[in-house]
Amino acid sequence: AGLAGTAYYIRDPNNPLDQPNSPLPQGEFEIPLVLFDRAFFTDGELNFPRTSTNVKNAYWQAGDGANAILVNGKVWPNLNVQRRQYRFRTLAIGNGRLFNVTLDNAGTLVPFTIIGSDGGYLPAPQTVTTVALATTERADMLVDFSQFPAGTQIIMRNAGATPAETLGTIMRF
């Protein structure tokens, strides 16, 4: 009924960035973020189409009526982070939603660095304030939380999605 599988990493044994002594965040500071949207009834039950006008697949239809964003299977989660750099291995798996990922610090966009995408590592890191991810697209993101005082709330948003309170909010750090 639309559940997501487990994310896993494929590492190149010949690439220095994929080695244990890499300068990139590893271990508890390298986190998969699998983004998707779903619809729920008010009692929390998954509202997945039970019938469809689609002849080829009775359980799929365009416009699924999603009303929540999930990350790693949790609706609008919170991730407590330390004041340091993190690596987020981000994958969009929504049924048809485009994610325009931004980081919001009380109305100010927080820059982050993209080091990789579907094709692997980029030739050079790119500092951005948004990245667009369509279904099955990936972004390997570095986010530095060391610049923020303890207790600061950074919201990962889906810029431009409406309603902003539900489909425009991805998660909180």
C-alpha positions in Angstrom: 0.0 0.0 0.0 2.7 2.4 -0.9 5.3 1.6 1.7 9.0 2.4 1.0 11.8 0.0 1.2 15.1 0.5 3.0 17.7 2.8 1.6 21.2 1.5 1.2 24.5 2.9 0.0 26.6 1.7 -2.8 30.2 2.7 -2.4 33.0 2.7 -5.0 36.1 0.9 -3.5 38.3 2.9 -5.9 36.9 6.4 -5.0 38.7 8.1 -2.0 35.4 9.8 -1.0 33.9 6.4 -0.4 36.7 5.2 2.0 36.5 5.1 5.8 39.0 8.0 6.0 37.0 10.2 3.7 36.5 13.9 4.8 32.7 13.5 4.2 30.4 12.9 7.2 30.0 9.2 8.0 28.3 6.9 10.5 25.6 8.7 12.5 26.3 11.9 10.5 25.5 10.3 7.1 21.7 9.9 7.0 19.3 8.7 4.3 16.2 10.9 3.8 13.6 9.1 1.7 10.9 11.7 0.8 7.4 10.8 -0.3 3.8 11.9 0.0 0.7 10.0 1.1 -2.9 10.6 1.9 -4.4 9.7 5.3 -7.9 9.5 6.7 -8.5 11.5 9.9 -8.0 8.3 12.0 -4.5 7.8 10.6 -5.3 5.0 8.1 -3.5 5.2 4.8 -5.9 6.5 2.2 -4.6 4.6 -0.9 -6.9 4.2 -3.9 -8.9 1.0 -3.7 -10.4 1.4 -7.2 -9.2 3.3 -10.3 -10.2 4.2 -13.7 -6.7 3.1 -14.9 -7.2 -0.2 -16.8 -3.6 -1.3 -16.5 -3.3 -1.0 -12.7 -6.4 -1.0 -10.5 -4.5 0.4 -7.5 -2.9 3.4 -9.2 -4.3 6.7 -10.4 -3.0 10.2 -11.0 -3.8 12.7 -8.4 -3.7 10.6 -5.2 -4.9 13.4 -3.0 -1.8 13.3 -0.8 -2.1 15.4 2.4 1.2 14.6 4.2 4.9 14.4 3.5 6.8 11.5 5.0 10.5 11.1 5.5 11.8 7.5 6.0 8.2 6.5 6.7 7.4 9.1 9.3 5.1 12.1 8.8 6.9 15.4 9.3 9.7 14.0 11.5 12.1 15.9 13.8 15.8 15.1 13.7 17.9 16.4 16.6 21.3 17.3 15.1 24.6 18.3 16.6 26.3 21.6 15.7 28.4 20.1 12.9 28.1 19.0 9.2 25.8 16.2 8.1 25.5 14.3 4.9 21.9 13.6 3.8 21.5 11.0 1.1 18.1 12.3 -0.2 15.8 10.3 -2.5 12.4 11.4 -3.7 9.9 8.5 -4.2 6.6 10.3 -4.3 4.0 9.0 -6.7 4.2 12.1 -8.8 5.2 15.0 -6.6 8.1 17.3 -7.4 10.1 18.2 -4.3 11.7 21.7 -4.3 13.8 21.2 -1.2 14.9 24.2 0.8 16.1 24.8 4.3 14.3 27.6 6.3 15.7 29.3 9.3 12.8 31.5 10.5 12.2 32.8 7.0 15.8 32.9 5.8 17.0 30.3 3.3 20.0 28.3 4.5 22.6 27.4 1.9 23.6 23.8 1.6 26.1 21.9 -0.6 25.2 19.3 -3.3 28.0 16.9 -3.9 26.2 14.2 -5.9 23.1 13.2 -7.8 21.7 10.3 -9.7 24.9 10.0 -11.7 27.2 9.9 -8.7 29.5 12.6 -7.4 29.4 16.0 -9.1 32.6 17.2 -10.8 32.7 20.0 -8.1 30.4 20.7 -5.0 27.6 23.2 -5.7 26.4 25.6 -2.9 22.6 26.1 -3.4 19.5 27.2 -1.6 17.1 24.8 -3.3 17.3 21.5 -5.2 14.4 20.0 -7.3 13.8 16.3 -7.0 11.3 14.4 -9.1 10.3 10.8 -8.5 13.3 8.5 -8.1 15.9 11.4 -8.2 18.6 11.7 -5.7 20.7 14.5 -4.1 23.7 14.0 -1.9 23.6 17.0 0.4 26.0 18.5 3.0 24.4 20.7 5.6 26.5 22.5 8.2 24.5 23.1 11.4 27.6 24.4 13.3 26.6 28.0 12.5 23.3 27.9 14.5 22.9 28.3 18.2 21.6 25.3 20.1 17.8 25.2 20.0 17.5 26.7 16.5 14.8 25.1 14.4 15.6 24.6 10.7 12.7 23.5 8.6 13.2 21.5 5.4 10.5 22.7 3.1 9.0 21.7 -0.2 9.0 25.3 -1.7 5.9 26.2 -3.6 3.8 23.2 -2.5 0.3 23.9 -1.2 -1.0 23.8 1.3 2.3 25.0 2.8 1.4 23.7 6.3 1.1 20.1 5.1 2.6 19.5 1.7 5.1 22.4 2.0 6.7 21.0 5.2 9.1 18.1 4.9 10.8 17.8 8.3 12.4 19.8 11.1 16.0 19.8 12.4 
